[in-house]
Structures are given as C-alpha cells and as structure tokens.
C-alpha cells in the first residue's frame, strides 16, 4: 500500500467493536493492530484525580474504575457517582429538575433526618398551601397543609399504637382510656389530676385554650365549647344539643322533646312555641299539666306585676279557682239597683262551635253580653290581629362524629298575616248581676205574697 498521510484518509464515522486500529508495540518495535473492543477493555483503572477516560484540557473529569465490578464518574478530581452491582451511590448533592420524579422501588430509605418540601426561593404560607403526602389507594390518602385553616388536614383516621398518647406542648391530652391532666382539674384547687373520665363518654370537641373538664364532683373552670350536642353514653338517640344560634334543645328516643328559643320561649312537644311556654300533647295519651299538692292550700298563684290577682287552691276533696276580691282592694262600692232590667237585656243562645259541629251548648254571643256586662268579655267585636307564621321551616345543622358540618343550619323564613282576634267571655262575671236580679225578683215575690196575704187571698 502506498504511503498515505492520515489526513488524507476517508473519515470512518460508524466504527464497530471489531474494527482495528494500528498500534506500536514499543517493547518489540513493531507496528501491530488492536480492535476497538480490546482497546477499551484493557483501559487503565484510573482514579478520581486521573480518570481512565478524560476530556482534552480537563484531565480530572471523566470515567474510571475504583474497584472490581465498579465504574465511577469523577468531576474536578472528586467522585460524583459510583455504579456497582448492588446499586448506584451519589456521594454529593442530587438535583432533579422537571415536573414528575418516579422512584419505582418497594422501599425508599433516606438516611437524612429531615425532609423539606416546598423549597422555593421565597417560601410562604401561600406557596406551602396544599403541600403534603399522598398515598394512592381506592381513594387518595392524604396529609396536606391547608393555608386557609392554618392546619394540617388528614383525609383518614389516625390509629395510634397501644400505650401511646396525644400531647400538646409536651403535655398529654388524650390516650386510649383517659383524658390528659391538662384537661382535668380537681374540685379544691387548680392542681391537675387524672380521673376516670373517658373520651368515649364525652362526645365533643374541646376549646383547649379556654376549657378544662373536671373530675366527678369537681368544678368546671373556663368555657366548654361544643359544636353540636352532648350524647348520653350508650344511648346515642338521647342528647342535649344546640340546633341553631342562641337555641337549646333536649332529645330523647330520637325525638326532640323540649326547646328554648333565643327569645326565652319554651316549647314542650313543639320547636316553635307561640308563647313563653307552649305544651303540645295528645290528651288521649298524656295529661298536659299535673300539679300534685301533698297537702291542702295553694297549688298555683297568678300575679299582675308584683300583686297577686288569683290562685288555684285545693282541699282534700275539691279545687277552687280564685280571683282577687278583698274589700280592701275596692272603692266606690254601691249596690246593684237595676239587676232585673240588665238581666232582661242578656240574650242567652243555643249553638255549636264550628270546630265541634256535633255538640250543642248554652251560652252567649260575646259582643252581645259585652253590652250588658263589659267586664265579662275581653276583646272587641270583629277585631283582627297580625300573626307571625312559618313560611319555610328552619333547617337544623347536622354534624358528624368528627365535628364536620354535613348540613348547614338555615333559619326559618317567617311571615305575617291578618287573622281574627276572637273575643272571649268569663261567664262567672255574670254571677253578681244574676244574683242582684234574683234578689230583686225575690223581693217582688215576697211583696206580692204579702199583699195577697193581707187581702186574705193567700
């Protein structure tokens, strides 16, 4: 082959491992050939400072073999990555850029004691919002920081191991069998003590900044914040609850029995009392009110301001409904002189009430009796009044066992309407007039009898 300069040779851009290169055997002063595969296979071991393969002008950066079955990358004379049969070791810092990093292993072991998330140039609560850990399952199991609530939010239950406890600021607040001493105080001092109180018997959440739960016989210090209700242990359909703002109710057997409204009105058997006290009941099953006096005397009193104006008294065999009548309460006292005349103006009637069509009774029309005995009738003829009524019923707040509101409370929508303001009559107020008329009639009868007797007729 004629002499040819290397620069004149055609470039070979796609060599394979079996291609050969000329090489000088210095020991024997011979020119030989070597395949590319043999050349690379027998490269020197090298070191971090002088790698087997390096770059022109940067001799301490490249590839070398630290030991058997190992290959390493070096940068600036320092090992940057070690690959061996057991895995890959990165002795320096590792920066991974991109949007998703996937680690496809059974276990991830990190020797560092601290893992930082959300590391940005200017960290804030806003940049931290939503950060956390997600475990994939049928539904995501998450631990996330939520900036709007200033709290870590867990999507699942927490099940701590036996003999472990919850602590706040290093102080126990709850374990599997008892509340911590930070929530419990004795009845004689502020010294914290443990008690038999258990979390299962107190279905509520505590405002730990303001509340302390006393042991049996102790004193509650501070406020106890309850999101919805206090439930009787072992009887979950019996409880005290707070169904709306400034409202208190009592439920038994799953039904509301009593409610105190923000106005102070009390309803028993109704959640919307029409007065300061309203009792709704079925007389075929219940008695609306029982006053059981263990002796004789007054069972009830009625006041107008600070003055007694009536009472209910009992004896061993009878009940009296009394109104004030002492002479010391009266003035301008005169006898009734026109009893018969006024009684003749009364117009007794027989009638039935619209709601009870089958019962006919004796009585008066209130406005007619009012002309003769005004004090016997309350109200005016054809009077009306404005009545408040429920347009849309209220919706009570519903809270689950975790304290989460599942149904928000909605106040009732009320309206007003014009309704009759019916007159009422107290027929006992007719008794004085009837008595006077009867006395007048008796006097006339006696006078007639005497005249007949004097005439020899009787």
JOJOLIN-V489194 format. One record per residue. RES is the residue in one small letter. PSI is psi in radians with two decimals (none if undefined). Layout:
# JOJOLIN-V489194
RES|PSI + RES|PSI
This chain:
# JOJOLIN-V489194
x|2.28 + x|2.71 + x|2.26 + x|2.33 + x|2.55 + x|-0.66 + x|-0.36 + x|-0.12 + x|2.67 + x|2.34 + x|2.38 + x|1.82 + x|-0.08 + x|1.04 + x|2.74 + x|2.95 + x|-0.37 + x|-0.16 + x|2.67 + x|2.73 + x|2.57 + x|2.55 + x|2.55 + x|2.15 + x|1.67 + x|-0.66 + x|-0.64 + x|0.01 + x|0.87 + x|2.60 + x|2.17 + x|3.14 + x|2.68 + x|2.42 + x|2.73 + x|-0.67 + x|-0.81 + x|-0.61 + x|-0.80 + x|-0.60 + x|-0.56 + x|0.43 + x|2.72 + x|2.79 + x|-0.80 + x|-3.09 + x|3.08 + x|-0.61 + x|-0.51 + x|1.39 + x|2.71 + x|-0.70 + x|2.14 + x|-3.03 + x|2.56 + x|2.14 + x|-0.02 + x|1.23 + x|-0.20 + x|0.33 + x|2.13 + x|-2.54 + x|2.44 + x|3.04 + x|1.82 + x|-0.52 + x|-3.10 + x|2.38 + x|0.60 + x|2.57 + x|2.50 + x|2.69 + x|2.41 + x|2.54 + x|2.07 + x|0.51 + x|0.10 + x|2.30 + x|2.25 + x|-0.41 + x|2.39 + x|2.17 + x|2.26 + x|3.13 + x|-0.43 + x|-0.16 + x|-2.90 + x|2.34 + x|2.27 + x|1.81 + x|-0.35 + x|-2.84 + x|2.59 + x|2.14 + x|2.15 + x|2.08 + x|2.85 + x|-3.00 + x|-0.39 + x|2.29 + x|2.12 + x|2.20 + x|1.89 + x|1.31 + x|2.90 + x|-0.76 + x|2.48 + x|2.00 + x|2.19 + x|2.08 + x|-0.41 + x|2.54 + x|-0.16 + x|2.30 + x|2.16 + x|2.37 + x|2.72 + x|0.57 + x|1.91 + x|3.03 + x|-0.62 + x|1.47 + x|2.53 + x|3.03 + x|-0.53 + x|-0.76 + x|-0.44 + x|-0.32 + x|2.21 + x|-0.13 + x|2.67 + x|-2.61 + x|2.38 + x|2.16 + x|2.12 + x|2.37 + x|-2.76 + x|-0.64 + x|2.68 + x|2.36 + x|1.99 + x|2.62 + x|1.96 + x|2.56 + x|2.23 + x|2.00 + x|-0.65 + x|-0.49 + x|-0.07 + x|0.80 + x|2.73 + x|2.38 + x|2.20 + x|2.40 + x|-0.22 + x|3.04 + x|2.79 + x|2.20 + x|1.75 + x|2.69 + x|2.78 + x|2.49 + x|0.06 + x|2.89 + x|2.84 + x|2.42 + x|2.58 + x|2.16 + x|0.65 + x|-0.02 + x|2.31 + x|2.35 + x|-0.38 + x|2.39 + x|-2.89 + x|-0.38 + x|-0.23 + x|2.79 + x|2.65 + x|2.83 + x|-0.39 + x|-0.36 + x|-0.06 + x|2.24 + x|2.65 + x|3.12 + x|-0.10 + x|-0.27 + x|-3.13 + x|0.11 + x|2.28 + x|2.44 + x|2.76 + x|2.70 + x|-3.13 + x|0.05 + x|2.42 + x|2.65 + x|-0.45 + x|-0.44 + x|-0.08 + x|1.55 + x|1.42 + x|2.95 + x|2.53 + x|2.47 + x|1.61 + x|-0.35 + x|-0.38 + x|-0.08 + x|2.64 + x|2.30 + x|2.08 + x|2.77 + x|3.02 + x|2.25 + x|-0.03 + x|-2.98 + x|2.29 + x|2.19 + x|2.21 + x|-2.97 + x|2.57 + x|1.97 + x|2.14 + x|2.11 + x|-0.52 + x|-1.10 + x|2.80 + x|2.07 + x|2.43 + x|2.23 + x|2.23 + x|0.04 + x|1.30 + x|-0.18 + x|0.26 + x|2.09 + x|2.87 + x|2.36 + x|2.99 + x|1.46 + x|-0.32 + x|3.02 + x|2.31 + x|0.56 + x|2.48 + x|2.40 + x|2.81 + x|2.23 + x|2.45 + x|2.53 + x|0.55 + x|0.08 + x|2.48 + x|2.27 + x|-0.57 + x|2.54 + x|2.42 + x|2.07 + x|2.95 + x|-0.46 + x|-0.19 + x|-0.10 + x|2.46 + x|2.24 + x|2.24 + x|2.00 + x|0.09 + x|2.54 + x|-0.02 + x|1.25 + x|2.41 + x|-0.16 + x|-3.00 + x|-0.50 + x|2.16 + x|2.26 + x|2.05 + x|2.28 + x|2.93 + x|1.96 + x|-0.26 + x|-0.23 + x|-0.71 + x|2.88 + x|2.27 + x|-0.68 + x|2.30 + x|2.12 + x|1.90 + x|1.78 + x|2.16 + x|-0.12 + x|-3.00 + x|2.80 + x|-2.71 + x|2.22 + x|-0.43 + x|2.59 + x|2.63 + x|2.34 + x|2.59 + x|1.84 + x|-2.13 + x|0.07 + x|2.35 + x|2.23 + x|0.03 + x|2.93 + x|2.88 + x|2.11 + x|2.71 + x|2.65 + x|-2.97 + x|-0.26 + x|-0.06 + x|2.90 + x|2.39 + x|2.35 + x|1.87 + x|2.50 + x|2.72 + x|2.38 + x|0.17 + x|2.40 + x|-0.44 + x|-0.16 + x|-0.02 + x|2.76 + x|3.00 + x|0.77 + x|2.16 + x|2.78 + x|2.65 + x|2.12 + x|-0.18 + x|0.70 + x|-0.86 + x|-0.72 + x|-0.78 + x|-0.63 + x|-0.62 + x|-0.35 + x|-0.35 + x|2.48 + x|1.49 + x|2.55 + x|2.82 + x|2.41 + x|3.01 + x|2.64 + x|2.58 + x|-0.66 + x|-0.14 + x|1.23 + x|-0.37 + x|0.00 + x|2.05 + x|2.34 + x|2.88 + x|2.56 + x|-2.79 + x|2.74 + x|2.21 + x|-0.76 + x|-0.47 + x|-0.75 + x|-0.51 + x|-0.53 + x|-0.60 + x|-0.82 + x|1.45 + x|-0.64 + x|-0.21 + x|-0.23 + x|2.41 + x|2.32 + x|2.93 + x|2.73 + x|2.31 + x|0.43 + x|2.66 + x|2.93 + x|2.79 + x|2.21 + x|2.34 + x|2.43 + x|2.85 + x|2.07 + x|-0.87 + x|2.15 + x|2.70 + x|2.65 + x|2.17 + x|2.55 + x|2.38 + x|2.23 + x|2.35 + x|3.14 + x|-0.33 + x|0.02 + x|0.13 + x|2.35 + x|2.03 + x|-0.46 + x|2.12 + x|2.55 + x|2.45 + x|2.18 + x|2.64 + x|2.54 + x|2.07 + x|2.69 + x|3.00 + x|2.62 + x|2.74 + x|2.21 + x|2.81 + x|2.44 + x|1.55 + x|2.50 + x|2.67 + x|2.71 + x|2.45 + x|1.71 + x|-0.28 + x|-0.38 + x|-0.19 + x|-0.25 + x|-0.79 + x|-0.75 + x|-0.76 + x|-0.64 + x|-0.78 + x|-0.76 + x|-0.69 + x|-0.71 + x|-0.73 + x|-0.73 + x|-0.69 + x|-0.74 + x|-0.77 + x|-0.69 + x|-0.78 + x|-0.65 + x|-0.78 + x|-0.75 + x|-0.71 + x|-0.71 + x|-0.69 + x|-0.69 + x|-0.74 + x|-0.53 + x|-0.01 + x|0.30 + x|-0.71 + x|none
